[in-house]
């Protein structure tokens, strides 16, 4: 890939092509007008460009279809390691573990707070 637009074109093809993706980006336009605008946005010789939110939508749709070219291009251009997609089930498992850990931390903190706030009974038999 030479440009971000090259990567986006691959992503859009993975999502069914410009005729499918254009109307998702511009639902207020007719399907043909939306397709033409999308093609203009991807043409380096035209002034039209996708907004950051539209780029994210295209990347998200491509990711859902198993196409990671867009993220790989961005990571490569910014000198990051190649990203590894996380399956939604895996992400949910990570969040569950974090919630359990937070619960344990909260229990320990509450017990320590309780101990600090209770008056000590020294010397009482």
N, C-alpha and C positions, 0 to 999 in steps of 0.2 A: 504494500500500500504506500502510495506516495503522499496522499493528502487525507485529511479527515473525511472529505467528501467521498473519496474512494472507499473508505471503510464504511461510511453510511450507506453507500450504494449497495455494498454486499449485504449489510444488515437489512435494508429495505427489500432486497430480492429474497432474503430468507423469510421475510414476513409476507410474501405473496406479491411483491412488486409495488410500483408507484401507484397503480390504479387502486390497490387495496389500502395502502398506507395514507395516501393523500387525503381522502375523506375523513380519516381518523384525526389528522392534524388540523384540518379545516372543515368541520362538519357543517358550517354555515354555507359553504360553497357547493356547487354542483360537483359530482364526482369527476367530470372531465376538467373543470376549472381547478379543482384541488390537485389533480394529477399534474396538470401543466405547471402550477405554482411550485409543487414539490420538485419537478424536474428543473425548473428555473433556479430554485434554491441550491440544487446540487451541481449546477453548471458554473464552473469557475469564471466564465466570461460574463455572467449576469450579476446584477447588484443584489438580488434577493438572497436572503440567508435564513436558515432555520434559527429560531430562538433557542437559548439554552434549554428551556423546558421542552421544546419539541425534540431536540437532540436526545435528551434524557428519555423521552417517551419512545423514540425509535430504538435506543439502546436497550430499554427495558423489554420492549416487544421482541427484539431479536434474541435477547437472553432467554426469554420464555420459550423460544423456538430452538434453543441450543446453539445459537450463533453468538460468539464472543469476540468477533473481529473488531468491533468498535472499541471495546474496553482494552483489548490487547494493543490496538493502535495507540490509544491515549497513553497507556502505561509505557509503551516503548518510546513514544515521543518525549515523555517527561522523565525518562530514565528511572522508571520504577520496575520492580520485579513483575513478571507476568502474573496477572490476577488469577485467582482460583475461585470459580463460582461456588457459592454455598447453596445447597438445596434448602428450600423452605423448611423441610422437616428438620434438617440439621440446625438451622437457625433457631427454630422453636426449642429444640433440645438444649442449645446453649443458653437461651433465655431462661428456661426452666431451672437449669443448674445455677444460674446467677441469682435467681429469685430464692432458691433454697439456701444458697450461701448467705444472702442478705438476711434471710430469716434467722439463721443460726447466729450471725453477727449481732442482730438486734436482740436476740435472747440473752446473749452474753453481756451486752451493754446494759440491758435492763436489770440483770442480776447484779452487775457491778454498781449500778446507780442505787439499787435498793440497799445494798450493803453499805454504801457511803452515807445514805440518808438515815439509816437506822442508828439510834444511839447505842453505843457499846455499853455493856454491863460488866465492867471490870470490877473485880473484887467482890462480886456478889456470889454467895455460896448457894 
